[in-house]
Structure formats: structure tokens, C-alpha cells
Amino acid sequence: MGLLLVPAARAQSRWYVSGSLGTYFRENESGPEGITNHVVTGPGTATDTFDPGLLANLAVGYRLGAGLRLQAEAGYAQYQTATTNPQSAFFPPLKGQQFTRETGGGHTILMGTLNLFYDLPVPGRFVPYIGGGLGGAHTETQHSRFLDASGNGFLEGGGESTRGVALVEGGLNIALGANVALVPAYRYLHFFGLSSSRGDEVAHIAKIGLRYSF
């Protein structure tokens, strides 16, 4: 009787790569604002709103075991300021009326984080996960010009900043095959130290990604 030699099945590697795209929703920002008319500067306050933007991520991950995954990630986000509502007793024409962006107002963020995720012990193709991460981010903000309903102009300055970032994420691993998974998820982002007067930046992300395991 003959014997048939069958090659051993290749064990799946612990390594994987992933990419995702999402919509970036930055929360409104309010607080004290120094306002100038090019001659003198006086105190005031302002509330800014933001248009939804784009977030893109690329990551390399390693399965530690027991459902834990360690992931190094690089991200890019872009969005624009939509409106500002400045108010100042020092400048009576500024009474909190809404100014809408005419030009500028773009924000670009490059970030890197180290994340730890936990895949819940759920059998089947649909496996939920939770986790979080820490890292750093560099932001570039364009100068902005706004107009109110009467055609009056208002300018906001731009600049650059580097700060810490933390994230919390929950999602669902949907197996499409032995090595590929579709991953819809929600992410909360908190950037620290945007400014001492107006607080930290907070954003909410709805995203979908693909993960390939080697």
C-alpha cells in the first residue's frame, strides 16, 4: 500500500499590517482669545466650529497572545475651521456674531501612537475589540479670514504645535478569509496642550479598515 506525503499546514504569523480611512469630527472649541486691531490688543472670547475632515492610518501589529495585540501606527488628519464667534467688550463691534470662513483655516495633523488592543473571546467571524494608545502629534494650522453677514472681516492666526495624544477605540473584526479582516471602528482622540487658554483638542472618528495577517 502506498503512502501519500502531505505538506504540513503553515502556521499563521503573529504579525499583521493594517490601513484605515475615517471621518474626523473635531469638537467645538471655546475660550479666551486675545483680539487685536493691528494697533492694540484686548481681551475677548471666541467659539470656533469645524467642518468634518479626513483621517488616514497605517499600522504594523503583533499578536502577544491571550487576545492582546500591540500596534505601532502612523496617522494623518486634515480638516478646516468653519465659523468663529468672537466677542469683546474692548472692541464693541464684536458681539458674538458668527463669522464664516472665507479663506484658509486648514489644519493638518501628523501623529504616531503605540496602541494596545484586546480581542474579546467571541467565537466566529465577528470579533469585537477594545483598546487605546498614546503618542505624539504635530499640527500645522493656516491663517484664516472670516466674514460676518455684513461683510466685516475677522482674521485668526496660524502656526505649528507639537503635543501629546491619547486615543480610545472600539471596533469589530470581521473575518473575510484566513488572512484578511474588515475592521469598522469608532475612535476618540484627545490632543493635550493645544493652548493654555482654550484647552485641549478633542475629536471623534468613524473609520473602516483592512487588516492582513501574514
Secondary structure as UniProt FT lines:
FT   STRAND          15..26
FT   STRAND          29..36
FT   STRAND          41..50
FT   STRAND          53..65
FT   TURN            66..67
FT   STRAND          68..84
FT   TURN            92..93
FT   STRAND          99..104
FT   STRAND          106..119
FT   STRAND          126..141
FT   STRAND          144..147
FT   TURN            149..150
FT   STRAND          153..156
FT   STRAND          159..175
FT   STRAND          180..195
FT   TURN            196..198
FT   STRAND          199..213
//
